[in-house]
Amino acid sequence: MPATNVPRQFGLHPMVLSGERAGSAVNYIAGQGIDRKRMTAIGYGESKLLNKCACEGSYVVKCTEEEHAVNRRTEFKIMKF
């Protein structure tokens, strides 16, 4: 699944990046023929991390790039068939 990604050193807020990533996923799926009205893009920023690697504001946890990459993801929740 393609997604946007801007390195942390540029200082963009994680919520902005997360929203862009979610929007890119919706754009990709819509481009495959799925009606946009059936999808909602939600960016969670650092509120739903899978590990300890937060890096918002002055709060930075030292992690490898691989550890940070775990938190850059797109999830799908199917509400009904």
MODELLER restraints for C-alpha pairs under 7 A, 6 or more apart:
rsr = mdl.restraints
at = mdl.atoms
rsr.add(forms.Gaussian(group=physical.xy_distance, feature=features.Distance(at['CA:1:A'], at['CA:25:A']), mean=6.71, stdev=0.5))
rsr.add(forms.Gaussian(group=physical.xy_distance, feature=features.Distance(at['CA:2:A'], at['CA:25:A']), mean=6.58, stdev=0.5))
rsr.add(forms.Gaussian(group=physical.xy_distance, feature=features.Distance(at['CA:3:A'], at['CA:21:A']), mean=4.96, stdev=0.5))
rsr.add(forms.Gaussian(group=physical.xy_distance, feature=features.Distance(at['CA:3:A'], at['CA:24:A']), mean=5.54, stdev=0.5))
rsr.add(forms.Gaussian(group=physical.xy_distance, feature=features.Distance(at['CA:3:A'], at['CA:25:A']), mean=6.25, stdev=0.5))
rsr.add(forms.Gaussian(group=physical.xy_distance, feature=features.Distance(at['CA:4:A'], at['CA:20:A']), mean=6.44, stdev=0.5))
rsr.add(forms.Gaussian(group=physical.xy_distance, feature=features.Distance(at['CA:4:A'], at['CA:21:A']), mean=5.11, stdev=0.5))
rsr.add(forms.Gaussian(group=physical.xy_distance, feature=features.Distance(at['CA:4:A'], at['CA:24:A']), mean=6.68, stdev=0.5))
rsr.add(forms.Gaussian(group=physical.xy_distance, feature=features.Distance(at['CA:5:A'], at['CA:17:A']), mean=6.86, stdev=0.5))
rsr.add(forms.Gaussian(group=physical.xy_distance, feature=features.Distance(at['CA:14:A'], at['CA:45:A']), mean=4.72, stdev=0.5))
rsr.add(forms.Gaussian(group=physical.xy_distance, feature=features.Distance(at['CA:14:A'], at['CA:46:A']), mean=6.35, stdev=0.5))
rsr.add(forms.Gaussian(group=physical.xy_distance, feature=features.Distance(at['CA:14:A'], at['CA:56:A']), mean=6.96, stdev=0.5))
rsr.add(forms.Gaussian(group=physical.xy_distance, feature=features.Distance(at['CA:15:A'], at['CA:43:A']), mean=6.19, stdev=0.5))
rsr.add(forms.Gaussian(group=physical.xy_distance, feature=features.Distance(at['CA:15:A'], at['CA:44:A']), mean=6.16, stdev=0.5))
rsr.add(forms.Gaussian(group=physical.xy_distance, feature=features.Distance(at['CA:15:A'], at['CA:45:A']), mean=3.87, stdev=0.5))
rsr.add(forms.Gaussian(group=physical.xy_distance, feature=features.Distance(at['CA:18:A'], at['CA:43:A']), mean=4.49, stdev=0.5))
rsr.add(forms.Gaussian(group=physical.xy_distance, feature=features.Distance(at['CA:18:A'], at['CA:44:A']), mean=6.14, stdev=0.5))
rsr.add(forms.Gaussian(group=physical.xy_distance, feature=features.Distance(at['CA:18:A'], at['CA:45:A']), mean=5.14, stdev=0.5))
rsr.add(forms.Gaussian(group=physical.xy_distance, feature=features.Distance(at['CA:19:A'], at['CA:42:A']), mean=6.12, stdev=0.5))
rsr.add(forms.Gaussian(group=physical.xy_distance, feature=features.Distance(at['CA:19:A'], at['CA:43:A']), mean=4.00, stdev=0.5))
rsr.add(forms.Gaussian(group=physical.xy_distance, feature=features.Distance(at['CA:22:A'], at['CA:41:A']), mean=5.05, stdev=0.5))
rsr.add(forms.Gaussian(group=physical.xy_distance, feature=features.Distance(at['CA:22:A'], at['CA:42:A']), mean=6.01, stdev=0.5))
rsr.add(forms.Gaussian(group=physical.xy_distance, feature=features.Distance(at['CA:22:A'], at['CA:43:A']), mean=5.91, stdev=0.5))
rsr.add(forms.Gaussian(group=physical.xy_distance, feature=features.Distance(at['CA:22:A'], at['CA:74:A']), mean=6.62, stdev=0.5))
rsr.add(forms.Gaussian(group=physical.xy_distance, feature=features.Distance(at['CA:23:A'], at['CA:41:A']), mean=5.57, stdev=0.5))
rsr.add(forms.Gaussian(group=physical.xy_distance, feature=features.Distance(at['CA:26:A'], at['CA:39:A']), mean=6.86, stdev=0.5))
rsr.add(forms.Gaussian(group=physical.xy_distance, feature=features.Distance(at['CA:26:A'], at['CA:41:A']), mean=6.49, stdev=0.5))
rsr.add(forms.Gaussian(group=physical.xy_distance, feature=features.Distance(at['CA:30:A'], at['CA:36:A']), mean=5.75, stdev=0.5))
rsr.add(forms.Gaussian(group=physical.xy_distance, feature=features.Distance(at['CA:46:A'], at['CA:54:A']), mean=6.60, stdev=0.5))
rsr.add(forms.Gaussian(group=physical.xy_distance, feature=features.Distance(at['CA:49:A'], at['CA:71:A']), mean=5.73, stdev=0.5))
rsr.add(forms.Gaussian(group=physical.xy_distance, feature=features.Distance(at['CA:50:A'], at['CA:70:A']), mean=6.97, stdev=0.5))
rsr.add(forms.Gaussian(group=physical.xy_distance, feature=features.Distance(at['CA:50:A'], at['CA:71:A']), mean=5.99, stdev=0.5))
rsr.add(forms.Gaussian(group=physical.xy_distance, feature=features.Distance(at['CA:53:A'], at['CA:61:A']), mean=5.47, stdev=0.5))
rsr.add(forms.Gaussian(group=physical.xy_distance, feature=features.Distance(at['CA:53:A'], at['CA:63:A']), mean=6.00, stdev=0.5))
rsr.add(forms.Gaussian(group=physical.xy_distance, feature=features.Distance(at['CA:53:A'], at['CA:67:A']), mean=6.84, stdev=0.5))
rsr.add(forms.Gaussian(group=physical.xy_distance, feature=features.Distance(at['CA:53:A'], at['CA:68:A']), mean=5.95, stdev=0.5))
rsr.add(forms.Gaussian(group=physical.xy_distance, feature=features.Distance(at['CA:54:A'], at['CA:60:A']), mean=5.85, stdev=0.5))
rsr.add(forms.Gaussian(group=physical.xy_distance, feature=features.Distance(at['CA:54:A'], at['CA:61:A']), mean=5.63, stdev=0.5))
rsr.add(forms.Gaussian(group=physical.xy_distance, feature=features.Distance(at['CA:55:A'], at['CA:61:A']), mean=6.13, stdev=0.5))
